[in-house]
Amino acid sequence: MRHVYIRGILALIWMAAAVVSGVQGRWEMAAFYVLMGGVCLYAAYAMWKKGKNHD
């Protein structure tokens, strides 16, 4: 379950970086950070769902 929390926190960090980049007007980096945040969030959800089914 620890991996789910770590990936969730990483997703939040990536999304915060996307907001900061968007405010600064660096749209390419903001899009990249949103993509990375989405990947981390999807991985956290998949791990959570997998762990939930095994219990």
N, CA, C, O and CB atoms as a CASP TS submission, in Angstrom:
PFRMAT TS
TARGET T0000
AUTHOR 0000-0000-0000
METHOD Language model
MODEL 1
PARENT N/A
ATOM      1  N   MET     1       0.813  -1.188   0.000  1.00  0.00           N
ATOM      2  CA  MET     1       0.000   0.000   0.000  1.00  0.00           C
ATOM      3  C   MET     1       0.868   1.268   0.000  1.00  0.00           C
ATOM      4  O   MET     1       0.427   2.336  -0.426  1.00  0.00           O
ATOM      5  CB  MET     1      -0.931  -0.011   1.202  1.00  0.00           C
ATOM      6  N   ARG     2       2.082   1.133   0.475  1.00  0.00           N
ATOM      7  CA  ARG     2       2.997   2.266   0.532  1.00  0.00           C
ATOM      8  C   ARG     2       3.279   2.806  -0.872  1.00  0.00           C
ATOM      9  O   ARG     2       3.438   4.015  -1.046  1.00  0.00           O
ATOM     10  CB  ARG     2       4.311   1.860   1.223  1.00  0.00           C
ATOM     11  N   HIS     3       3.341   1.922  -1.878  1.00  0.00           N
ATOM     12  CA  HIS     3       3.604   2.349  -3.242  1.00  0.00           C
ATOM     13  C   HIS     3       2.481   3.235  -3.772  1.00  0.00           C
ATOM     14  O   HIS     3       2.725   4.166  -4.539  1.00  0.00           O
ATOM     15  CB  HIS     3       3.789   1.139  -4.146  1.00  0.00           C
ATOM     16  N   VAL     4       1.270   2.945  -3.365  1.00  0.00           N
ATOM     17  CA  VAL     4       0.131   3.754  -3.802  1.00  0.00           C
ATOM     18  C   VAL     4       0.274   5.170  -3.267  1.00  0.00           C
ATOM     19  O   VAL     4       0.056   6.135  -4.000  1.00  0.00           O
ATOM     20  CB  VAL     4      -1.205   3.129  -3.332  1.00  0.00           C
ATOM     21  N   TYR     5       0.637   5.302  -2.004  1.00  0.00           N
ATOM     22  CA  TYR     5       0.793   6.625  -1.411  1.00  0.00           C
ATOM     23  C   TYR     5       1.934   7.392  -2.066  1.00  0.00           C
ATOM     24  O   TYR     5       1.804   8.584  -2.347  1.00  0.00           O
ATOM     25  CB  TYR     5       1.036   6.509   0.091  1.00  0.00           C
ATOM     26  N   ILE     6       3.037   6.720  -2.308  1.00  0.00           N
ATOM     27  CA  ILE     6       4.185   7.382  -2.924  1.00  0.00           C
ATOM     28  C   ILE     6       3.837   7.858  -4.329  1.00  0.00           C
ATOM     29  O   ILE     6       4.170   8.983  -4.702  1.00  0.00           O
ATOM     30  CB  ILE     6       5.397   6.434  -2.968  1.00  0.00           C
ATOM     31  N   ARG     7       3.176   7.020  -5.103  1.00  0.00           N
ATOM     32  CA  ARG     7       2.799   7.429  -6.461  1.00  0.00           C
ATOM     33  C   ARG     7       1.760   8.536  -6.440  1.00  0.00           C
ATOM     34  O   ARG     7       1.774   9.415  -7.301  1.00  0.00           O
ATOM     35  CB  ARG     7       2.266   6.236  -7.248  1.00  0.00           C
ATOM     36  N   GLY     8       0.871   8.502  -5.477  1.00  0.00           N
ATOM     37  CA  GLY     8      -0.110   9.577  -5.346  1.00  0.00           C
ATOM     38  C   GLY     8       0.544  10.901  -5.011  1.00  0.00           C
ATOM     39  O   GLY     8       0.170  11.938  -5.560  1.00  0.00           O
ATOM     40  N   ILE     9       1.513  10.877  -4.118  1.00  0.00           N
ATOM     41  CA  ILE     9       2.238  12.096  -3.756  1.00  0.00           C
ATOM     42  C   ILE     9       3.037  12.613  -4.945  1.00  0.00           C
ATOM     43  O   ILE     9       3.083  13.818  -5.188  1.00  0.00           O
ATOM     44  CB  ILE     9       3.172  11.839  -2.557  1.00  0.00           C
ATOM     45  N   LEU    10       3.665  11.702  -5.686  1.00  0.00           N
ATOM     46  CA  LEU    10       4.400  12.126  -6.882  1.00  0.00           C
ATOM     47  C   LEU    10       3.460  12.766  -7.903  1.00  0.00           C
ATOM     48  O   LEU    10       3.825  13.746  -8.554  1.00  0.00           O
ATOM     49  CB  LEU    10       5.131  10.930  -7.515  1.00  0.00           C
ATOM     50  N   ALA    11       2.264  12.221  -8.043  1.00  0.00           N
ATOM     51  CA  ALA    11       1.289  12.799  -8.971  1.00  0.00           C
ATOM     52  C   ALA    11       0.923  14.217  -8.541  1.00  0.00           C
ATOM     53  O   ALA    11       0.807  15.109  -9.381  1.00  0.00           O
ATOM     54  CB  ALA    11       0.021  11.919  -9.046  1.00  0.00           C
ATOM     55  N   LEU    12       0.744  14.427  -7.246  1.00  0.00           N
ATOM     56  CA  LEU    12       0.435  15.773  -6.762  1.00  0.00           C
ATOM     57  C   LEU    12       1.577  16.745  -7.015  1.00  0.00           C
ATOM     58  O   LEU    12       1.346  17.907  -7.350  1.00  0.00           O
ATOM     59  CB  LEU    12       0.114  15.734  -5.281  1.00  0.00           C
ATOM     60  N   ILE    13       2.803  16.275  -6.855  1.00  0.00           N
ATOM     61  CA  ILE    13       3.964  17.132  -7.114  1.00  0.00           C
ATOM     62  C   ILE    13       4.038  17.501  -8.593  1.00  0.00           C
ATOM     63  O   ILE    13       4.293  18.657  -8.930  1.00  0.00           O
ATOM     64  CB  ILE    13       5.265  16.430  -6.675  1.00  0.00           C
ATOM     65  N   TRP    14       3.818  16.533  -9.472  1.00  0.00           N
ATOM     66  CA  TRP    14       3.835  16.805 -10.916  1.00  0.00           C
ATOM     67  C   TRP    14       2.738  17.806 -11.278  1.00  0.00           C
ATOM     68  O   TRP    14       2.959  18.709 -12.085  1.00  0.00           O
ATOM     69  CB  TRP    14       3.653  15.492 -11.723  1.00  0.00           C
ATOM     70  N   MET    15       1.544  17.642 -10.675  1.00  0.00           N
ATOM     71  CA  MET    15       0.447  18.559 -10.984  1.00  0.00           C
ATOM     72  C   MET    15       0.742  19.967 -10.471  1.00  0.00           C
ATOM     73  O   MET    15       0.392  20.950 -11.123  1.00  0.00           O
ATOM     74  CB  MET    15      -0.864  18.044 -10.379  1.00  0.00           C
ATOM     75  N   ALA    16       1.380  20.069  -9.314  1.00  0.00           N
ATOM     76  CA  ALA    16       1.770  21.389  -8.794  1.00  0.00           C
ATOM     77  C   ALA    16       2.793  22.037  -9.729  1.00  0.00           C
ATOM     78  O   ALA    16       2.729  23.240  -9.983  1.00  0.00           O
ATOM     79  CB  ALA    16       2.353  21.266  -7.353  1.00  0.00           C
ATOM     80  N   ALA    17       3.721  21.253 -10.231  1.00  0.00           N
ATOM     81  CA  ALA    17       4.706  21.779 -11.179  1.00  0.00           C
ATOM     82  C   ALA    17       4.020  22.234 -12.469  1.00  0.00           C
ATOM     83  O   ALA    17       4.444  23.211 -13.087  1.00  0.00           O
ATOM     84  CB  ALA    17       5.781  20.713 -11.491  1.00  0.00           C
ATOM     85  N   ALA    18       2.969  21.530 -12.873  1.00  0.00           N
ATOM     86  CA  ALA    18       2.217  21.931 -14.067  1.00  0.00           C
ATOM     87  C   ALA    18       1.535  23.275 -13.843  1.00  0.00           C
ATOM     88  O   ALA    18       1.521  24.122 -14.736  1.00  0.00           O
ATOM     89  CB  ALA    18       1.170  20.859 -14.436  1.00  0.00           C
ATOM     90  N   VAL    19       0.977  23.473 -12.669  1.00  0.00           N
ATOM     91  CA  VAL    19       0.315  24.749 -12.369  1.00  0.00           C
ATOM     92  C   VAL    19       1.336  25.883 -12.378  1.00  0.00           C
ATOM     93  O   VAL    19       1.086  26.941 -12.956  1.00  0.00           O
ATOM     94  CB  VAL    19      -0.407  24.685 -10.996  1.00  0.00           C
ATOM     95  N   VAL    20       2.475  25.667 -11.745  1.00  0.00           N
ATOM     96  CA  VAL    20       3.513  26.705 -11.702  1.00  0.00           C
ATOM     97  C   VAL    20       4.001  27.020 -13.117  1.00  0.00           C
ATOM     98  O   VAL    20       4.180  28.187 -13.464  1.00  0.00           O
ATOM     99  CB  VAL    20       4.703  26.257 -10.808  1.00  0.00           C
ATOM    100  N   SER    21       4.213  26.003 -13.921  1.00  0.00           N
ATOM    101  CA  SER    21       4.671  26.229 -15.297  1.00  0.00           C
ATOM    102  C   SER    21       3.601  26.936 -16.125  1.00  0.00           C
ATOM    103  O   SER    21       3.912  27.789 -16.957  1.00  0.00           O
ATOM    104  CB  SER    21       5.051  24.896 -15.959  1.00  0.00           C
ATOM    105  N   GLY    22       2.343  26.576 -15.892  1.00  0.00           N
ATOM    106  CA  GLY    22       1.261  27.249 -16.600  1.00  0.00           C
ATOM    107  C   GLY    22       1.162  28.716 -16.244  1.00  0.00           C
ATOM    108  O   GLY    22       0.924  29.551 -17.116  1.00  0.00           O
ATOM    109  N   VAL    23       1.342  29.042 -14.973  1.00  0.00           N
ATOM    110  CA  VAL    23       1.310  30.439 -14.536  1.00  0.00           C
ATOM    111  C   VAL    23       2.472  31.215 -15.142  1.00  0.00           C
ATOM    112  O   VAL    23       2.323  32.386 -15.490  1.00  0.00           O
ATOM    113  CB  VAL    23       1.354  30.528 -12.999  1.00  0.00           C
ATOM    114  N   GLN    24       3.619  30.574 -15.267  1.00  0.00           N
ATOM    115  CA  GLN    24       4.790  31.233 -15.851  1.00  0.00           C
ATOM    116  C   GLN    24       4.713  31.314 -17.369  1.00  0.00           C
ATOM    117  O   GLN    24       5.531  31.987 -17.996  1.00  0.00           O
ATOM    118  CB  GLN    24       6.051  30.500 -15.447  1.00  0.00           C
ATOM    119  N   GLY    25       3.739  30.636 -17.964  1.00  0.00           N
ATOM    120  CA  GLY    25       3.582  30.698 -19.417  1.00  0.00           C
ATOM    121  C   GLY    25       4.401  29.684 -20.177  1.00  0.00           C
ATOM    122  O   GLY    25       4.540  29.794 -21.395  1.00  0.00           O
ATOM    123  N   ARG    26       4.941  28.707 -19.497  1.00  0.00           N
ATOM    124  CA  ARG    26       5.724  27.655 -20.155  1.00  0.00           C
ATOM    125  C   ARG    26       4.784  26.486 -20.451  1.00  0.00           C
ATOM    126  O   ARG    26       4.763  25.500 -19.714  1.00  0.00           O
ATOM    127  CB  ARG    26       6.943  27.195 -19.259  1.00  0.00           C
ATOM    128  N   TRP    27       4.011  26.598 -21.528  1.00  0.00           N
ATOM    129  CA  TRP    27       2.932  25.659 -21.823  1.00  0.00           C
ATOM    130  C   TRP    27       3.431  24.268 -22.187  1.00  0.00           C
ATOM    131  O   TRP    27       2.773  23.276 -21.873  1.00  0.00           O
ATOM    132  CB  TRP    27       2.089  26.192 -22.942  1.00  0.00           C
ATOM    133  N   GLU    28       4.588  24.179 -22.846  1.00  0.00           N
ATOM    134  CA  GLU    28       5.112  22.865 -23.214  1.00  0.00           C
ATOM    135  C   GLU    28       5.459  22.059 -21.964  1.00  0.00           C
ATOM    136  O   GLU    28       5.137  20.875 -21.861  1.00  0.00           O
ATOM    137  CB  GLU    28       6.352  23.010 -24.119  1.00  0.00           C
ATOM    138  N   MET    29       6.117  22.720 -21.023  1.00  0.00           N
ATOM    139  CA  MET    29       6.483  22.029 -19.780  1.00  0.00           C
ATOM    140  C   MET    29       5.249  21.724 -18.943  1.00  0.00           C
ATOM    141  O   MET    29       5.181  20.678 -18.297  1.00  0.00           O
ATOM    142  CB  MET    29       7.473  22.872 -18.964  1.00  0.00           C
ATOM    143  N   ALA    30       4.274  22.627 -18.951  1.00  0.00           N
ATOM    144  CA  ALA    30       3.035  22.381 -18.204  1.00  0.00           C
ATOM    145  C   ALA    30       2.329  21.138 -18.753  1.00  0.00           C
ATOM    146  O   ALA    30       1.836  20.310 -17.987  1.00  0.00           O
ATOM    147  CB  ALA    30       2.095  23.617 -18.280  1.00  0.00           C
ATOM    148  N   ALA    31       2.284  21.014 -20.071  1.00  0.00           N
ATOM    149  CA  ALA    31       1.658  19.838 -20.676  1.00  0.00           C
ATOM    150  C   ALA    31       2.429  18.565 -20.308  1.00  0.00           C
ATOM    151  O   ALA    31       1.827  17.530 -20.025  1.00  0.00           O
ATOM    152  CB  ALA    31       1.587  19.996 -22.212  1.00  0.00           C
ATOM    153  N   PHE    32       3.747  18.648 -20.313  1.00  0.00           N
ATOM    154  CA  PHE    32       4.571  17.500 -19.939  1.00  0.00           C
ATOM    155  C   PHE    32       4.315  17.092 -18.491  1.00  0.00           C
ATOM    156  O   PHE    32       4.199  15.904 -18.191  1.00  0.00           O
ATOM    157  CB  PHE    32       6.057  17.820 -20.142  1.00  0.00           C
ATOM    158  N   TYR    33       4.226  18.076 -17.590  1.00  0.00           N
ATOM    159  CA  TYR    33       3.991  17.781 -16.182  1.00  0.00           C
ATOM    160  C   TYR    33       2.599  17.199 -15.953  1.00  0.00           C
ATOM    161  O   TYR    33       2.425  16.324 -15.105  1.00  0.00           O
ATOM    162  CB  TYR    33       4.171  19.040 -15.346  1.00  0.00           C
ATOM    163  N   VAL    34       1.615  17.675 -16.698  1.00  0.00           N
ATOM    164  CA  VAL    34       0.271  17.092 -16.596  1.00  0.00           C
ATOM    165  C   VAL    34       0.301  15.636 -17.050  1.00  0.00           C
ATOM    166  O   VAL    34      -0.310  14.770 -16.425  1.00  0.00           O
ATOM    167  CB  VAL    34      -0.750  17.902 -17.442  1.00  0.00           C
ATOM    168  N   LEU    35       1.012  15.375 -18.135  1.00  0.00           N
ATOM    169  CA  LEU    35       1.141  14.004 -18.621  1.00  0.00           C
ATOM    170  C   LEU    35       1.809  13.108 -17.579  1.00  0.00           C
ATOM    171  O   LEU    35       1.327  12.009 -17.307  1.00  0.00           O
ATOM    172  CB  LEU    35       1.940  13.977 -19.927  1.00  0.00           C
ATOM    173  N   MET    36       2.908  13.569 -17.001  1.00  0.00           N
ATOM    174  CA  MET    36       3.610  12.778 -15.993  1.00  0.00           C
ATOM    175  C   MET    36       2.753  12.581 -14.744  1.00  0.00           C
ATOM    176  O   MET    36       2.753  11.500 -14.155  1.00  0.00           O
ATOM    177  CB  MET    36       4.933  13.450 -15.620  1.00  0.00           C
ATOM    178  N   GLY    37       2.033  13.608 -14.343  1.00  0.00           N
ATOM    179  CA  GLY    37       1.126  13.480 -13.205  1.00  0.00           C
ATOM    180  C   GLY    37       0.020  12.481 -13.477  1.00  0.00           C
ATOM    181  O   GLY    37      -0.359  11.707 -12.598  1.00  0.00           O
ATOM    182  N   GLY    38      -0.492  12.498 -14.687  1.00  0.00           N
ATOM    183  CA  GLY    38      -1.525  11.541 -15.062  1.00  0.00           C
ATOM    184  C   GLY    38      -1.017  10.109 -15.059  1.00  0.00           C
ATOM    185  O   GLY    38      -1.723   9.197 -14.630  1.00  0.00           O
ATOM    186  N   VAL    39       0.192   9.912 -15.530  1.00  0.00           N
ATOM    187  CA  VAL    39       0.780   8.574 -15.528  1.00  0.00           C
ATOM    188  C   VAL    39       0.965   8.072 -14.095  1.00  0.00           C
ATOM    189  O   VAL    39       0.650   6.922 -13.790  1.00  0.00           O
ATOM    190  CB  VAL    39       2.132   8.576 -16.274  1.00  0.00           C
ATOM    191  N   CYS    40       1.472   8.932 -13.227  1.00  0.00           N
ATOM    192  CA  CYS    40       1.649   8.537 -11.819  1.00  0.00           C
ATOM    193  C   CYS    40       0.309   8.264 -11.157  1.00  0.00           C
ATOM    194  O   CYS    40       0.178   7.309 -10.392  1.00  0.00           O
ATOM    195  CB  CYS    40       2.403   9.629 -11.039  1.00  0.00           C
ATOM    196  N   LEU    41      -0.681   9.089 -11.443  1.00  0.00           N
ATOM    197  CA  LEU    41      -2.003   8.905 -10.863  1.00  0.00           C
ATOM    198  C   LEU    41      -2.639   7.609 -11.355  1.00  0.00           C
ATOM    199  O   LEU    41      -3.265   6.887 -10.579  1.00  0.00           O
ATOM    200  CB  LEU    41      -2.901  10.096 -11.199  1.00  0.00           C
ATOM    201  N   TYR    42      -2.479   7.314 -12.647  1.00  0.00           N
ATOM    202  CA  TYR    42      -3.007   6.063 -13.184  1.00  0.00           C
ATOM    203  C   TYR    42      -2.315   4.860 -12.543  1.00  0.00           C
ATOM    204  O   TYR    42      -2.967   3.871 -12.208  1.00  0.00           O
ATOM    205  CB  TYR    42      -2.839   6.023 -14.710  1.00  0.00           C
ATOM    206  N   ALA    43      -1.002   4.946 -12.375  1.00  0.00           N
ATOM    207  CA  ALA    43      -0.261   3.842 -11.756  1.00  0.00           C
ATOM    208  C   ALA    43      -0.699   3.636 -10.310  1.00  0.00           C
ATOM    209  O   ALA    43      -0.831   2.499  -9.855  1.00  0.00           O
ATOM    210  CB  ALA    43       1.252   4.110 -11.815  1.00  0.00           C
ATOM    211  N   ALA    44      -0.926   4.734  -9.588  1.00  0.00           N
ATOM    212  CA  ALA    44      -1.383   4.618  -8.203  1.00  0.00           C
ATOM    213  C   ALA    44      -2.767   3.988  -8.152  1.00  0.00           C
ATOM    214  O   ALA    44      -3.031   3.139  -7.301  1.00  0.00           O
ATOM    215  CB  ALA    44      -1.400   5.996  -7.519  1.00  0.00           C
ATOM    216  N   TYR    45      -3.644   4.395  -9.048  1.00  0.00           N
ATOM    217  CA  TYR    45      -5.000   3.840  -9.071  1.00  0.00           C
ATOM    218  C   TYR    45      -4.973   2.358  -9.423  1.00  0.00           C
ATOM    219  O   TYR    45      -5.693   1.564  -8.818  1.00  0.00           O
ATOM    220  CB  TYR    45      -5.879   4.604 -10.073  1.00  0.00           C
ATOM    221  N   ALA    46      -4.150   1.981 -10.394  1.00  0.00           N
ATOM    222  CA  ALA    46      -4.060   0.580 -10.799  1.00  0.00           C
ATOM    223  C   ALA    46      -3.521  -0.282  -9.657  1.00  0.00           C
ATOM    224  O   ALA    46      -4.012  -1.387  -9.426  1.00  0.00           O
ATOM    225  CB  ALA    46      -3.166   0.437 -12.041  1.00  0.00           C
ATOM    226  N   MET    47      -2.518   0.218  -8.949  1.00  0.00           N
ATOM    227  CA  MET    47      -1.977  -0.535  -7.813  1.00  0.00           C
ATOM    228  C   MET    47      -3.002  -0.633  -6.688  1.00  0.00           C
ATOM    229  O   MET    47      -3.114  -1.679  -6.049  1.00  0.00           O
ATOM    230  CB  MET    47      -0.686   0.124  -7.295  1.00  0.00           C
ATOM    231  N   TRP    48      -3.749   0.437  -6.436  1.00  0.00           N
ATOM    232  CA  TRP    48      -4.770   0.435  -5.394  1.00  0.00           C
ATOM    233  C   TRP    48      -5.880  -0.558  -5.741  1.00  0.00           C
ATOM    234  O   TRP    48      -6.348  -1.309  -4.885  1.00  0.00           O
ATOM    235  CB  TRP    48      -5.352   1.851  -5.205  1.00  0.00           C
ATOM    236  N   LYS    49      -6.289  -0.548  -7.000  1.00  0.00           N
ATOM    237  CA  LYS    49      -7.346  -1.463  -7.450  1.00  0.00           C
ATOM    238  C   LYS    49      -6.867  -2.912  -7.348  1.00  0.00           C
ATOM    239  O   LYS    49      -7.625  -3.787  -6.929  1.00  0.00           O
ATOM    240  CB  LYS    49      -7.770  -1.137  -8.909  1.00  0.00           C
ATOM    241  N   LYS    50      -5.619  -3.166  -7.728  1.00  0.00           N
ATOM    242  CA  LYS    50      -5.056  -4.514  -7.666  1.00  0.00           C
ATOM    243  C   LYS    50      -4.981  -4.989  -6.216  1.00  0.00           C
ATOM    244  O   LYS    50      -5.325  -6.134  -5.926  1.00  0.00           O
ATOM    245  CB  LYS    50      -3.655  -4.551  -8.318  1.00  0.00           C
ATOM    246  N   GLY    51      -4.541  -4.136  -5.314  1.00  0.00           N
ATOM    247  CA  GLY    51      -4.450  -4.488  -3.897  1.00  0.00           C
ATOM    248  C   GLY    51      -5.808  -4.675  -3.272  1.00  0.00           C
ATOM    249  O   GLY    51      -5.966  -5.497  -2.369  1.00  0.00           O
ATOM    250  N   LYS    52      -6.786  -3.934  -3.729  1.00  0.00           N
ATOM    251  CA  LYS    52      -8.141  -4.030  -3.194  1.00  0.00           C
ATOM    252  C   LYS    52      -8.774  -5.371  -3.582  1.00  0.00           C
ATOM    253  O   LYS    52      -9.519  -5.950  -2.791  1.00  0.00           O
ATOM    254  CB  LYS    52      -9.008  -2.857  -3.704  1.00  0.00           C
ATOM    255  N   ASN    53      -8.489  -5.867  -4.782  1.00  0.00           N
ATOM    256  CA  ASN    53      -9.062  -7.131  -5.243  1.00  0.00           C
ATOM    257  C   ASN    53      -8.457  -8.331  -4.546  1.00  0.00           C
ATOM    258  O   ASN    53      -9.110  -9.369  -4.438  1.00  0.00           O
ATOM    259  CB  ASN    53      -8.878  -7.270  -6.728  1.00  0.00           C
ATOM    260  N   HIS    54      -7.221  -8.218  -4.067  1.00  0.00           N
ATOM    261  CA  HIS    54      -6.550  -9.343  -3.413  1.00  0.00           C
ATOM    262  C   HIS    54      -6.967  -9.532  -1.966  1.00  0.00           C
ATOM    263  O   HIS    54      -6.762 -10.603  -1.393  1.00  0.00           O
ATOM    264  CB  HIS    54      -5.068  -9.154  -3.476  1.00  0.00           C
ATOM    265  N   ASP    55      -7.557  -8.487  -1.364  1.00  0.00           N
ATOM    266  CA  ASP    55      -7.955  -8.599   0.043  1.00  0.00           C
ATOM    267  C   ASP    55      -9.284  -9.270   0.219  1.00  0.00           C
ATOM    268  O   ASP    55      -9.748  -9.434   1.348  1.00  0.00           O
ATOM    269  CB  ASP    55      -8.000  -7.250   0.679  1.00  0.00           C
TER
END
